[in-house]
């Protein structure tokens, strides 16, 4: 009897410890959903770099260019296709650069000619802000944007020429700021990536068109070789130089008019080179490069017209800014 009573007591306790379930038990899901991975990528890339020469749109501004930048992409509309086709993004970038040592390519030997009133070298800095809306159509991506380029330093301010007291034709010497609208197209033809843009300067007038082709050749999982080539074309293009500066570097002297006064039209330069990106880790890339800039058409003609040193009312200036040059550099970029 005692054994039966003990078994009844244990059975009661087991029943009491069993959780009460209202209704039938829910079946386990057939296809459980995995938790979404945490995305800690902000879509921002920071970079610092050095160029032995600052070459921009066929012009060689000077030696030892030190630069930094930030750029990113904000997805506005996600694409329905697996490759992202149909997506729309806001692209933005901020860039700043400076000529270390003020070794610009425009300044002549002015110290002797002016008794030290003007320097042989001029400082130059450039700040660029840009934003664009880009849409991926699948076969190609198309973007439309605006950029503001602020030129600074004594080179942009005329290098002291404006204080000499000589008559100036076409306003002061130096550079204007640039505000441009850009329509860009990017596509792939097999292993070759093609990018082109049409740029109109709202402040200075004139158009600049470019076309760049590049391809990536993988050497290892971390090292690649990227050959690239680009060509530019100007239509009444003046690179933001004031009218007085264009008169001077075009061979017209301090007050003369030259063929450059209305802007240049024609092929500006051919640029070819090799990038060597090295993937340091999942976020950082070090990219050394070497390139060659070959001025063409009106830019090459400027080099021919400025072989005579600057003289008051005569000749042009040094041809360095408009001659061919081999240059090199390196960029460290980190993605956040």
PAZAPA-4460 file (N, C-alpha, C; in steps of 0.05 Angstrom, whole numbers, plus 32768, in hexadecimal, padded with zeros to 4 digits):
% residues 336
    n_x    n_y    n_z   ca_x   ca_y   ca_z    c_x    c_y    c_z   seq   type   mol
   8010   7FE8   8000   8000   8000   8000   8011   8019   8000     1      X     A
   8026   8018   8010   8038   802F   8011   8045   8034   7FF6     2      X     A
   804B   801F   7FE7   8058   8022   7FCD   8045   802F   7FBA     3      X     A
   802B   8026   7FBA   8017   8032   7FA8   8013   804F   7FAE     4      X     A
   8013   8056   7FC8   800F   8072   7FD0   8026   8083   7FC6     5      X     A
   803F   8079   7FC8   8056   8088   7FBF   8056   808C   7FA1     6      X     A
   804E   8078   7F92   804C   807B   7F74   8037   808F   7F6D     7      X     A
   8020   808F   7F7B   800B   80A3   7F75   8015   80BF   7F7A     8      X     A
   8025   80C2   7F90   802F   80DD   7F97   8043   80E7   7F82     9      X     A
   8055   80D6   7F79   8068   80DE   7F64   805A   80E5   7F4A    10      X     A
   8046   80D6   7F43   8037   80DC   7F2A   8029   80F6   7F2C    11      X     A
   801E   80FD   7F43   8011   8117   7F46   8024   812E   7F44    12      X     A
   803C   812A   7F50   8051   813F   7F4F   805A   8143   7F32    13      X     A
   805E   812E   7F23   8066   8130   7F07   8052   813F   7EF6    14      X     A
   8038   8138   7EFB   8023   8146   7EEC   8022   8163   7EF3    15      X     A
   8026   816A   7F0C   8026   8186   7F14   803D   8196   7F08    16      X     A
   8054   8189   7F04   806C   8197   7EF9   806A   819A   7EDB    17      X     A
   8058   818D   7ECD   8055   818F   7EB0   8047   81A9   7EA9    18      X     A
   8053   81BB   7E97   8046   81D5   7E90   802C   81D0   7E82    19      X     A
   8019   81E2   7E88   7FFF   81E0   7E7B   8000   81EE   7E60    20      X     A
   7FF8   81E1   7E4B   7FF8   81ED   7E30   7FDC   81EF   7E27    21      X     A
   7FD4   8208   7E1F   7FB9   820C   7E15   7FB8   8205   7DF8    22      X     A
   7FAB   81F0   7DF2   7FA8   81E8   7DD6   7FC0   81D6   7DCE    23      X     A
   7FC1   81CE   7DB5   7FD6   81BC   7DAB   7FF0   81CB   7DA9    24      X     A
   8007   81BD   7DAB   8021   81C9   7DA9   8026   81D3   7D8C    25      X     A
   8034   81EB   7D89   803A   81F6   7D6F   8051   81E6   7D62    26      X     A
   804E   81DF   7D49   8063   81CF   7D3C   807B   81E1   7D37    27      X     A
   8093   81D5   7D37   80AB   81E3   7D31   80AB   81EC   7D14    28      X     A
   80B5   8205   7D0E   80B5   820F   7CF2   80C6   81FD   7CE0    29      X     A
   80BD   81F8   7CC8   80CC   81E7   7CB5   80E5   81F6   7CAB    30      X     A
   80E3   8210   7CA6   80F9   8220   7C9C   80FF   8237   7CAF    31      X     A
   810D   8232   7CC4   8113   8247   7CD7   8122   825E   7CCB    32      X     A
   811C   8277   7CD2   8129   828E   7CC7   8141   8295   7CD7    33      X     A
   8158   8296   7CC9   8171   829C   7CD7   8172   82BA   7CDE    34      X     A
   817D   82C1   7CF4   817F   82DD   7CFC   818F   82ED   7CE8    35      X     A
   8186   8305   7CE2   8194   8316   7CCE   81AF   831E   7CD9    36      X     A
   81C4   831D   7CC7   81DF   8325   7CD1   81E0   8342   7CD7    37      X     A
   81F0   8349   7CEA   81F3   8365   7CF2   8205   8373   7CDD    38      X     A
   81FB   8388   7CD0   820A   8397   7CBC   8216   83AF   7CC9    39      X     A
   8231   83AE   7CCD   823F   83C5   7CDA   824D   83D6   7CC5    40      X     A
   8247   83D2   7CAC   8254   83E2   7C96   8244   83FC   7C92    41      X     A
   8250   8412   7C97   8243   842C   7C94   8242   8436   7C78    42      X     A
   8250   8429   7C66   8251   8432   7C4A   8262   844A   7C46    43      X     A
   8276   844F   7C57   8288   8466   7C55   82A4   845C   7C51    44      X     A
   82B3   8469   7C3F   82CF   8463   7C3A   82E0   847C   7C3F    45      X     A
   82F4   8479   7C50   8307   848F   7C55   8321   8489   7C48    46      X     A
   832F   849D   7C3D   8348   8498   7C2F   835B   84AF   7C34    47      X     A
   8375   84A8   7C33   838A   84BC   7C32   839D   84B4   7C1C    48      X     A
   83AB   84C7   7C10   83BC   84C0   7BF9   83D1   84D5   7BF3    49      X     A
   83E3   84CD   7BE2   83F9   84DE   7BD8   83FC   84DA   7BBA    50      X     A
   8400   84F0   7BAB   8406   84EF   7B8F   841F   8500   7B8A    51      X     A
   8431   84F5   7B7A   844A   8504   7B74   8443   851D   7B64    52      X     A
   842E   851C   7B54   8424   8533   7B45   8405   8533   7B47    53      X     A
   83FA   854B   7B4A   83DD   854C   7B49   83D4   8552   7B2D    54      X     A
   83CA   853E   7B1F   83C0   8540   7B04   83A2   853F   7B04    55      X     A
   8395   8554   7AF9   8378   8555   7AF8   836F   855F   7ADD    56      X     A
   8361   854E   7ACF   8357   8554   7AB4   836C   855E   7AA1    57      X     A
   8383   8551   7AA2   8399   8557   7A8F   83AC   856C   7A98    58      X     A
   83A6   857B   7AAE   83B7   8590   7AB8   83C8   8585   7ACF    59      X     A
   83E1   858B   7AD0   83F3   8584   7AE6   83F6   859C   7AF9    60      X     A
   83E8   859B   7B10   83E7   85B2   7B21   8400   85B5   7B32    61      X     A
   840F   85A0   7B37   8427   85A2   7B47   8430   8588   7B53    62      X     A
   8445   8589   7B62   8451   8570   7B6E   8449   856D   7B8B    63      X     A
   8449   8553   7B93   8445   854B   7BAF   842A   8554   7BB9    64      X     A
   8415   8546   7BAF   83FA   854B   7BB6   83F2   8538   7BCD    65      X     A
   83E9   8542   7BE3   83E0   8532   7BFA   83C2   8536   7BFD    66      X     A
   83B4   8520   7C00   8396   8522   7BFE   8389   850F   7C13    67      X     A
   8370   8515   7C18   835F   8504   7C29   8343   8506   7C1F    68      X     A
   8332   84F2   7C26   8317   84F3   7C1C   8304   84E0   7C2C    69      X     A
   82EB   84E6   7C29   82D5   84D5   7C33   82C1   84D2   7C1D    70      X     A
   82B6   84BA   7C19   82A1   84B6   7C06   828F   849F   7C10    71      X     A
   8276   849F   7C06   8264   848B   7C0E   824C   8489   7BFC    72      X     A
   823B   8475   7C02   8222   8470   7BF3   820C   846A   7C06    73      X     A
   81F5   8477   7C02   81DD   8472   7C12   81C8   8466   7C00    74      X     A
   81C0   844D   7C06   81AB   8440   7BF6   8190   844D   7BFB    75      X     A
   8184   8457   7BE6   816A   8463   7BE8   8153   8450   7BE1    76      X     A
   8157   8441   7BCB   8144   842D   7BC2   8153   8414   7BBB    77      X     A
   814B   83FE   7BC8   8158   83E4   7BC3   8150   83D8   7BA8    78      X     A
   8162   83CB   7B9B   815C   83BE   7B81   814F   83A3   7B85    79      X     A
   813D   839C   7B73   812F   8382   7B75   8141   836B   7B6C    80      X     A
   8153   8370   7B59   8163   835B   7B4E   8179   8353   7B62    81      X     A
   8184   833B   7B5F   8199   8331   7B70   81B2   8342   7B6E    82      X     A
   81B8   834C   7B56   81D0   835C   7B52   81CD   8379   7B5A    83      X     A
   81B6   8380   7B65   81B2   839C   7B6E   81A6   83AE   7B59    84      X     A
   81A0   83A3   7B41   8195   83B3   7B2C   817A   83BF   7B35    85      X     A
   8175   83D8   7B2F   815D   83E6   7B37   8161   83F7   7B50    86      X     A
   8178   83F5   7B5D   817D   8405   7B75   8184   8421   7B6F    87      X     A
   817E   8433   7B81   8185   844F   7B7F   8193   8458   7B99    88      X     A
   81AA   8466   7B95   81BB   846D   7BAC   81C3   848A   7BAA    89      X     A
   81C8   8495   7BC2   81D4   84B0   7BC4   81F2   84AD   7BC8    90      X     A
   8202   84B7   7BB6   821F   84B6   7BB8   8229   84D1   7BC1    91      X     A
   823D   84D1   7BD3   8248   84EA   7BDC   8266   84E7   7BE1    92      X     A
   8275   84FD   7BDF   8291   84FC   7BE3   829C   8518   7BEC    93      X     A
   82B1   8517   7BFC   82BF   852F   7C06   82DC   852A   7C01    94      X     A
   82EA   853D   7BF4   8307   8539   7BEE   8316   8553   7BF4    95      X     A
   832E   8550   7BFF   833F   8567   7C04   835C   8560   7BFD    96      X     A
   836A   8572   7BEF   8386   856D   7BE8   8396   8587   7BE9    97      X     A
   83B0   8584   7BEC   83C2   859B   7BEE   83DD   8594   7BE2    98      X     A
   83EA   85A8   7BD5   8405   85A4   7BCB   8419   85A8   7BE2    99      X     A
   8425   8592   7BEA   8439   8593   7BFF   8452   85A1   7BF4   100      X     A
   845C   85B5   7C02   8474   85C4   7BF9   846E   85D9   7BE5   101      X     A
   8454   85DD   7BDE   844C   85F2   7BCB   845A   85F1   7BB0   102      X     A
   8460   85D9   7BA7   846E   85D6   7B8D   845A   85D4   7B76   103      X     A
   844E   85EB   7B6F   843B   85EB   7B5A   8449   85EC   7B3F   104      X     A
   843A   85E6   7B29   8445   85E4   7B0F   8441   85FE   7AFE   105      X     A
   8433   8612   7B09   842C   862A   7AFA   8440   8641   7AFF   106      X     A
   844E   8641   7B15   845D   8658   7B1D   8478   8659   7B0E   107      X     A
   847F   8670   7B03   8499   8674   7AF6   84AE   867D   7B0A   108      X     A
   84C5   8685   7B00   84DA   868F   7B11   84D5   86AD   7B14   109      X     A
   84C4   86B4   7B27   84BB   86D0   7B2B   84CD   86DF   7B3F   110      X     A
   84DC   86D0   7B4F   84EB   86DE   7B64   84FF   86F2   7B58   111      X     A
   850E   86E9   7B45   8522   86FB   7B38   8515   8711   7B29   112      X     A
   84FF   870B   7B1B   84F2   871F   7B0A   84E4   8735   7B1A   113      X     A
   84DB   872E   7B32   84CC   8742   7B42   84DB   874B   7B5B   114      X     A
   84F4   8743   7B5E   8503   874B   7B76   84F8   873E   7B8F   115      X     A
   84EC   8727   7B8D   84E1   8719   7BA4   84C4   871F   7BAA   116      X     A
   84B7   8730   7B99   849B   8737   7B9E   8489   871F   7B9A   117      X     A
   8491   870D   7B88   8481   86F4   7B83   8493   86DC   7B88   118      X     A
   8486   86C6   7B90   8494   86AE   7B96   8495   869B   7B7E   119      X     A
   84A8   8688   7B7F   84AA   8674   7B69   8497   865E   7B6D   120      X     A
   848C   865B   7B85   8479   8646   7B8B   8460   8652   7B97   121      X     A
   844A   8643   7B94   8431   864C   7B9F   8422   8634   7BAC   122      X     A
   8414   863A   7BC1   8405   8626   7BCF   83EB   8621   7BC0   123      X     A
   83E0   8609   7BC3   83C7   8602   7BB6   83B9   85EC   7BC6   124      X     A
   83A0   85F1   7BCC   838F   85DD   7BD9   8374   85DB   7BCA   125      X     A
   8367   85C4   7BCC   834E   85C1   7BBF   833B   85B0   7BD0   126      X     A
   8323   85BB   7BD5   830E   85AD   7BE3   82F7   85A6   7BD0   127      X     A
   82EE   858D   7BCF   82DA   8585   7BBD   82C3   8577   7BCC   128      X     A
   82AB   8580   7BC8   8293   8574   7BD4   8280   856B   7BBD   129      X     A
   8276   8553   7BBF   8265   8549   7BA9   824F   8536   7BB3   130      X     A
   8239   8536   7BA4   8223   8523   7BAA   8215   851D   7B8F   131      X     A
   820B   8504   7B8D   81FE   84FB   7B75   81EA   84E6   7B7B   132      X     A
   81D5   84E5   7B6A   81C1   84CF   7B6B   81C9   84BB   7B55   133      X     A
   81CC   84A2   7B5D   81D4   848D   7B4A   81BE   8477   7B49   134      X     A
   81B7   846F   7B31   81A4   8459   7B2D   81B0   8443   7B1D   135      X     A
   81AD   842A   7B27   81B7   8413   7B1A   81A2   8407   7B07   136      X     A
   81A6   840A   7AED   8193   83FF   7ADA   8199   83E2   7AD2   137      X     A
   81AE   83D7   7ADE   81B5   83BB   7AD6   81CD   83BC   7AC3   138      X     A
   81C9   83C1   7AA9   81DF   83C2   7A97   81F2   83DA   7A9D   139      X     A
   81E7   83EF   7AA9   81F8   8407   7AAF   81EC   8416   7AC6   140      X     A
   81FD   8425   7AD4   81F5   8437   7AE9   81F8   8453   7ADF   141      X     A
   81E4   8463   7AE5   81E3   847F   7ADC   81E1   8491   7AF5   142      X     A
   81F1   84A6   7AF6   81F0   84B8   7B0C   81EE   84D5   7B03   143      X     A
   81E3   84E6   7B14   81E2   8503   7B0F   81E7   8511   7B29   144      X     A
   81FB   8523   7B28   8203   8530   7B41   820E   854C   7B3E   145      X     A
   8216   8557   7B55   8221   8572   7B56   823A   8571   7B67   146      X     A
   824E   8580   7B60   8266   8582   7B70   8270   859F   7B71   147      X     A
   827B   85A6   7B88   8286   85C0   7B8D   82A4   85BE   7B92   148      X     A
   82B4   85CC   7B83   82D1   85CB   7B86   82DB   85E6   7B8E   149      X     A
   82E7   85E8   7BA6   82F1   8601   7BB1   830F   8601   7BAF   150      X     A
   831B   8613   7B9E   8338   8616   7B9B   8342   862B   7BAE   151      X     A
   8358   8624   7BBC   8364   8635   7BD0   8382   8637   7BCD   152      X     A
   838E   864A   7BDB   83AB   864E   7BDA   83B3   8664   7BC8   153      X     A
   83CD   866B   7BC8   83D6   8682   7BB9   83D4   867D   7B9B   154      X     A
   83D6   8664   7B92   83D3   865E   7B76   83B7   8664   7B6D   155      X     A
   83A3   865D   7B7D   8387   8663   7B76   8381   8680   7B78   156      X     A
   8390   868F   7B89   838B   86AB   7B8D   839C   86BD   7B7B   157      X     A
   83AB   86B1   7B68   83BA   86C1   7B55   83D7   86C3   7B5B   158      X     A
   83E1   86B8   7B71   83FD   86B7   7B77   840A   86D2   7B79   159      X     A
   83FC   86E6   7B81   8407   8701   7B84   8406   8712   7B6B   160      X     A
   83FE   8707   7B54   83FD   8716   7B3B   83E9   872D   7B3E   161      X     A
   83D3   8728   7B4D   83BE   873D   7B4F   83C8   8755   7B5E   162      X     A
   83DE   8754   7B6D   83E8   876A   7B7D   83FE   877A   7B6E   163      X     A
   8404   8773   7B55   841A   8780   7B47   8412   879B   7B3C   164      X     A
   83F8   879F   7B39   83EF   87B9   7B2F   83EE   87BB   7B10   165      X     A
   83F4   87A6   7B02   83F2   87A7   7AE5   83D5   87A4   7ADC   166      X     A
   83CE   87AE   7AC5   83B3   87AB   7ABA   83AD   878D   7AB6   167      X     A
   8395   8785   7ABD   838D   8769   7ABB   8376   8767   7AA8   168      X     A
   8379   8757   7A93   8363   8752   7A81   8355   8738   7A89   169      X     A
   833B   873A   7A8E   832C   8723   7A95   832A   871D   7AB2   170      X     A
   832A   8733   7AC3   8327   872F   7AE0   8342   8728   7AEC   171      X     A
   8341   871E   7B05   835A   8718   7B13   8366   86FD   7B0B   172      X     A
   837F   86F9   7B14   838D   86E0   7B0E   8385   86CB   7B23   173      X     A
   8387   86B2   7B1B   8382   869C   7B2D   836E   8689   7B23   174      X     A
   835E   867D   7B35   834A   8669   7B2F   8330   8670   7B3C   175      X     A
   831B   8669   7B2E   8300   866B   7B3A   82F9   8650   7B46   176      X     A
   82E5   8651   7B58   82DA   8638   7B61   82CA   862B   7B4B   177      X     A
   82C4   8611   7B4E   82B6   8602   7B39   829D   85F6   7B45   178      X     A
   8287   85F9   7B37   826E   85EC   7B3E   8265   85DD   7B25   179      X     A
   8264   85C3   7B26   825D   85B4   7B0E   8247   85A0   7B12   180      X     A
   8238   859C   7AFD   8224   8587   7AFC   8230   8571   7AEB   181      X     A
   822B   8558   7AF5   8238   8541   7AE8   8223   852B   7AE2   182      X     A
   8224   8522   7AC9   8214   850A   7AC1   8227   84F4   7ABB   183      X     A
   8226   84DE   7ACA   8239   84C8   7AC7   822C   84AE   7AC0   184      X     A
   823A   849D   7AB1   8231   8482   7AA9   8247   846E   7AAF   185      X     A
   8240   8458   7ABB   8254   8443   7AC2   8249   8428   7AB9   186      X     A
   8259   8419   7AAA   8250   83FF   7AA1   8268   83EC   7A9E   187      X     A
   8262   83D2   7A9A   8277   83BE   7A96   8273   83B1   7A7B   188      X     A
   8289   83AE   7A6D   828B   839F   7A54   829D   8388   7A59   189      X     A
   8292   8371   7A62   82A3   835B   7A69   82B4   8362   7A81   190      X     A
   82CE   835E   7A7F   82E0   8365   7A96   82E8   8382   7A97   191      X     A
   82DE   8393   7A85   82E5   83AF   7A83   82CF   83C0   7A8F   192      X     A
   82D6   83D1   7AA1   82C3   83E5   7AAC   82C7   83FF   7A9E   193      X     A
   82B1   840B   7A94   82B1   8424   7A86   82A2   8439   7A97   194      X     A
   82AE   8451   7A9A   82A0   8467   7AA8   82A4   8480   7A98   195      X     A
   828F   848F   7A95   8291   84A9   7A86   8280   84BD   7A94   196      X     A
   8286   84D7   7A90   8276   84EC   7A9C   8277   8505   7A8B   197      X     A
   8262   8514   7A8D   8260   852F   7A80   825D   8543   7A97   198      X     A
   826E   8557   7A97   826F   856A   7AAD   826C   8587   7AA3   199      X     A
   8259   8596   7AAE   8255   85B2   7AA7   825B   85C4   7ABE   200      X     A
   826C   85D8   7ABB   8274   85EA   7AD0   8260   8602   7AD0   201      X     A
   8251   8603   7AE6   823C   8618   7AE8   8248   8633   7AED   202      X     A
   8260   8635   7AF8   826D   864F   7AFE   827D   865A   7AE7   203      X     A
   828E   8649   7ADB   82A0   8652   7AC7   8297   864B   7AAA   204      X     A
   8282   863B   7AA8   8279   8633   7A8D   828C   861D   7A82   205      X     A
   8284   8610   7A6D   8294   85FC   7A60   828E   85E0   7A69   206      X     A
   8294   85CD   7A58   828F   85B1   7A5D   82A9   85A1   7A5E   207      X     A
   82A8   858B   7A6E   82BE   8578   7A6E   82B3   855C   7A6E   208      X     A
   82BC   854C   7A5A   82B3   8531   7A57   82CB   851E   7A5C   209      X     A
   82C5   8507   7A68   82DB   84F3   7A6C   82D1   84D7   7A68   210      X     A
   82E3   84C5   7A61   82DD   84A9   7A5E   82F4   8499   7A69   211      X     A
   82EF   8486   7A7B   8304   8476   7A88   82FD   8459   7A85   212      X     A
   8311   8449   7A7F   830E   842C   7A7E   8322   841F   7A90   213      X     A
   831A   840A   7A9F   832C   83FC   7AB0   8324   83DF   7AB3   214      X     A
   8336   83CE   7ABB   8331   83B2   7ABF   8341   83A8   7AD7   215      X     A
   8336   8395   7AE6   8344   838A   7AFD   834F   836E   7AF8   216      X     A
   8369   836B   7AFD   8376   8351   7AF9   837F   8348   7B14   217      X     A
   8373   8332   7B1E   837A   8327   7B38   8394   8318   7B37   218      X     A
   83A6   831F   7B48   83C0   8311   7B4B   83BF   82FC   7B61   219      X     A
   83B5   8304   7B78   83AF   82F2   7B8E   8394   82FB   7B9A   220      X     A
   838C   82EF   7BB0   8373   82F7   7BBD   8375   8313   7BC8   221      X     A
   838D   831D   7BCC   8390   8337   7BD9   839C   834C   7BC6   222      X     A
   83A8   8344   7BB0   83B6   8357   7B9F   83AB   8356   7B82   223      X     A
   83A7   836E   7B77   839C   8370   7B5B   83AC   8384   7B4C   224      X     A
   83AA   8383   7B31   83B5   8397   7B1F   839E   83A3   7B10   225      X     A
   839C   83BD   7B0F   8386   83CB   7B02   8391   83DE   7AED   226      X     A
   8393   83D5   7AD3   839B   83E8   7ABE   8383   83FA   7AB8   227      X     A
   8389   8414   7AB2   8374   8426   7AAC   837D   843B   7A97   228      X     A
   836A   8446   7A89   8370   845B   7A75   8358   846E   7A74   229      X     A
   835E   8487   7A71   8349   849B   7A70   8350   84B2   7A5D   230      X     A
   833C   84BE   7A51   8340   84D4   7A3F   832B   84E9   7A45   231      X     A
   8333   8503   7A41   8321   8519   7A47   831C   852B   7A2F   232      X     A
   8306   8538   7A2E   82FF   854A   7A18   82F2   8563   7A24   233      X     A
   82FC   857B   7A1C   82F1   8594   7A26   82E1   85A2   7A10   234      X     A
   82CC   85B0   7A18   82BC   85C0   7A06   82B9   85DC   7A13   235      X     A
   82C9   85EF   7A08   82CA   860A   7A15   82D2   8607   7A32   236      X     A
   82E5   85F5   7A38   82EC   85EF   7A53   8304   8600   7A5C   237      X     A
   8303   8609   7A76   8318   861B   7A80   8323   8612   7A9A   238      X     A
   831B   85FB   7AA5   8326   85F0   7ABE   8323   8602   7AD6   239      X     A
   8311   8616   7AD4   830E   8628   7AEB   8321   863F   7AEC   240      X     A
   8334   8641   7AD9   8348   8656   7AD8   833A   8670   7AD0   241      X     A
   8341   8687   7ADD   8335   86A0   7AD5   833E   86A8   7AB9   242      X     A
   8330   86BB   7AAD   8337   86C4   7A93   8353   86D0   7A92   243      X     A
   835B   86E0   7AA6   8376   86EB   7AA7   838B   86D6   7AA7   244      X     A
   8386   86C1   7AB7   839A   86AB   7AB8   839C   869C   7A9E   245      X     A
   8385   8698   7A91   8386   868B   7A77   8395   869B   7A62   246      X     A
   8392   86B6   7A64   83A1   86C7   7A51   83BF   86C4   7A56   247      X     A
   83C6   86C3   7A70   83E3   86C2   7A76   83F0   86A8   7A6F   248      X     A
   83E4   8691   7A77   83F1   8677   7A71   83EE   8670   7A54   249      X     A
   83DC   867D   7A46   83D9   8677   7A29   83ED   8685   7A18   250      X     A
   83FF   8695   7A24   8413   86A3   7A15   840D   86BF   7A0E   251      X     A
   83F7   86CA   7A19   83EF   86E5   7A13   83FA   86FA   7A25   252      X     A
   840A   86F2   7A39   8415   8706   7A4C   8401   870F   7A60   253      X     A
   8407   8725   7A6E   83F6   872F   7A83   83DC   873A   7A79   254      X     A
   83DC   8746   7A61   83C4   8754   7A57   83BA   8749   7A3D   255      X     A
   83C8   8737   7A30   83C1   872D   7A16   83AB   8719   7A16   256      X     A
   839D   8717   79FF   8389   8703   79FB   8395   86EB   79EC   257      X     A
   838C   86D3   79F2   8396   86BB   79E5   8380   86A9   79DC   258      X     A
   8387   8693   79CF   8373   8680   79C6   8366   8672   79DD   259      X     A
   8372   8673   79F5   8367   8666   7A0C   8352   8677   7A1A   260      X     A
   834D   868F   7A11   833C   86A1   7A1F   831F   8697   7A20   261      X     A
   8316   8689   7A0C   82FA   8680   7A0C   82F8   8663   7A16   262      X     A
   830D   8657   7A21   830C   863B   7A29   8316   8629   7A12   263      X     A
   831E   8611   7A1A   832A   85FF   7A06   8315   85EA   79FD   264      X     A
   8317   85E3   79E3   8306   85CE   79D8   8317   85BA   79CA   265      X     A
   8314   85A1   79D2   8324   858B   79C7   832C   8577   79DC   266      X     A
   833A   8562   79D3   8343   854D   79E5   8358   8559   79F7   267      X     A
   8355   8555   7A11   8367   8562   7A25   837F   8551   7A2C   268      X     A
   837B   8537   7A32   8391   8526   7A3A   8389   8509   7A3A   269      X     A
   839E   84F8   7A36   839B   84DB   7A39   83AA   84D3   7A52   270      X     A
   839D   84C4   7A64   83AA   84BB   7A7C   83A8   849D   7A7F   271      X     A
   83BF   8490   7A82   83C0   8473   7A85   83D0   846C   7A9E   272      X     A
   83CB   8455   7AA9   83DA   844D   7AC1   83D2   8432   7ACB   273      X     A
   83DE   842A   7AE2   83D9   8411   7AEF   83D5   8416   7B0D   274      X     A
   83BF   840C   7B18   83BB   840B   7B35   83C2   83EF   7B3F   275      X     A
   83CC   83EE   7B58   83D3   83D4   7B64   83C6   83D2   7B7F   276      X     A
   83AC   83CE   7B81   839E   83CC   7B9B   83A7   83B3   7BAB   277      X     A
   83AD   83B8   7BC4   83B5   83A2   7BD6   83A1   83A2   7BEE   278      X     A
   8392   838C   7BF0   837F   838A   7C05   838C   8383   7C1F   279      X     A
   838D   8395   7C32   839B   8391   7C4B   838A   8380   7C5E   280      X     A
   8370   8385   7C5F   835D   8374   7C6E   8342   8378   7C61   281      X     A
   832D   8371   7C70   8312   8372   7C64   8308   838E   7C5F   282      X     A
   8316   83A3   7C6B   830D   83BE   7C68   8321   83D1   7C5C   283      X     A
   833B   83CB   7C5F   8350   83DE   7C57   835E   83D5   7C3E   284      X     A
   8363   83E8   7C2C   8371   83E2   7C12   8386   83F7   7C0E   285      X     A
   839E   83EE   7C06   83B4   8400   7BFF   83B8   83FE   7BE1   286      X     A
   83B7   8415   7BD3   83B8   8415   7BB6   83CF   8427   7BAB   287      X     A
   83E6   841D   7BA6   83FB   842C   7B97   83F3   842E   7B79   288      X     A
   83FD   8442   7B6B   83F7   8444   7B4F   840E   8453   7B41   289      X     A
   840E   8450   7B27   8420   845F   7B15   8410   8467   7AFC   290      X     A
   8414   847F   7AF2   8403   8488   7ADC   8413   849B   7ACA   291      X     A
   8409   84A0   7AB2   8416   84B1   7A9F   8400   84C3   7A93   292      X     A
   8405   84DD   7A94   83F2   84F1   7A89   83FE   84FD   7A70   293      X     A
   83F0   84FB   7A5A   83F8   8505   7A40   83E5   851B   7A36   294      X     A
   83EC   8534   7A39   83DA   854A   7A30   83D6   8548   7A11   295      X     A
   83BF   8550   7A09   83B8   8550   79EC   83AC   856A   79E4   296      X     A
   83AA   856F   79CA   839B   8586   79BF   83A1   85A0   79CD   297      X     A
   838D   85AE   79D7   8390   85C9   79E2   83A2   85C9   79FB   298      X     A
   83A3   85B5   7A0B   83B5   85B5   7A22   83D2   85B3   7A19   299      X     A
   83D7   85A2   7A06   83F3   85A0   79FB   83FB   85BB   79EE   300      X     A
   83E8   85C8   79E1   83EE   85E2   79D5   83F5   85F7   79EA   301      X     A
   83EA   85F5   7A02   83F1   8608   7A17   840E   8604   7A1F   302      X     A
   8418   85EB   7A20   8434   85E6   7A26   8446   85F3   7A11   303      X     A
   843E   85F2   79F8   844E   85FF   79E3   844E   861D   79E5   304      X     A
   8438   8628   79EF   8436   8646   79F0   8443   8651   7A09   305      X     A
   844B   8640   7A1C   8455   864B   7A35   8473   8643   7A39   306      X     A
   8481   863E   7A23   849D   8637   7A26   84AE   864F   7A2D   307      X     A
   84A5   8667   7A28   84B3   867F   7A30   84AB   8686   7A4C   308      X     A
   84BF   868C   7A5E   84B8   8693   7A7A   84A6   86AB   7A7B   309      X     A
   8497   86AD   7A91   8485   86C5   7A94   8496   86DE   7A92   310      X     A
   848B   86F2   7A84   8496   870D   7A83   847F   8720   7A84   311      X     A
   8483   8738   7A8E   846D   874B   7A90   8464   8754   7A75   312      X     A
   844C   874B   7A6E   8441   8752   7A54   844B   8740   7A3D   313      X     A
   845C   872C   7A43   8466   871B   7A2E   8464   86FE   7A36   314      X     A
   8464   86ED   7A21   8467   86D0   7A25   8453   86C3   7A37   315      X     A
   8459   86AB   7A40   8447   869C   7A51   8456   8694   7A6A   316      X     A
   8455   867B   7A71   8462   8672   7A8A   846D   8656   7A86   317      X     A
   8474   8649   7A9C   847F   862E   7A9B   846B   861B   7A8E   318      X     A
   8476   8608   7A7F   8464   85F5   7A71   845F   85DC   7A81   319      X     A
   8469   85DB   7A9A   8467   85C2   7AAA   844B   85B9   7AAE   320      X     A
   8438   85CB   7AB2   841C   85C4   7AB8   840F   85B6   7AA0   321      X     A
   841A   85B9   7A88   840C   85B0   7A70   841D   859B   7A60   322      X     A
   8432   8591   7A6D   8443   857D   7A60   843D   8561   7A6B   323      X     A
   8445   854D   7A5C   8441   8531   7A65   8451   852C   7A7E   324      X     A
   8447   851A   7A8F   8454   8514   7AA8   844E   84F7   7AB0   325      X     A
   8462   84E9   7ABB   845F   84D0   7AC8   845D   84D5   7AE6   326      X     A
   8449   84CC   7AF3   8445   84D1   7B10   843C   84B7   7B1D   327      X     A
   843C   84B8   7B38   8436   84A0   7B47   842A   84A9   7B62   328      X     A
   841F   8496   7B71   8414   849C   7B8B   8409   8483   7B99   329      X     A
   83FC   8488   7BAF   83F1   8472   7BBF   83D9   847C   7BCF   330      X     A
   83C6   846A   7BD3   83AD   8470   7BE2   83A8   845A   7BF6   331      X     A
   83A2   8462   7C0F   8398   844F   7C23   837B   8455   7C28   332      X     A
   836A   8442   7C23   834D   8446   7C27   8343   8431   7C3B   333      X     A
   8331   843A   7C4D   8325   8429   7C61   8307   842C   7C60   334      X     A
   82F9   8416   7C5E   82DC   8416   7C5D   82D0   8412   7C79   335      X     A
   82BC   8422   7C7F   82AE   8420   7C99   8291   8417   7C95   336      X     A
***
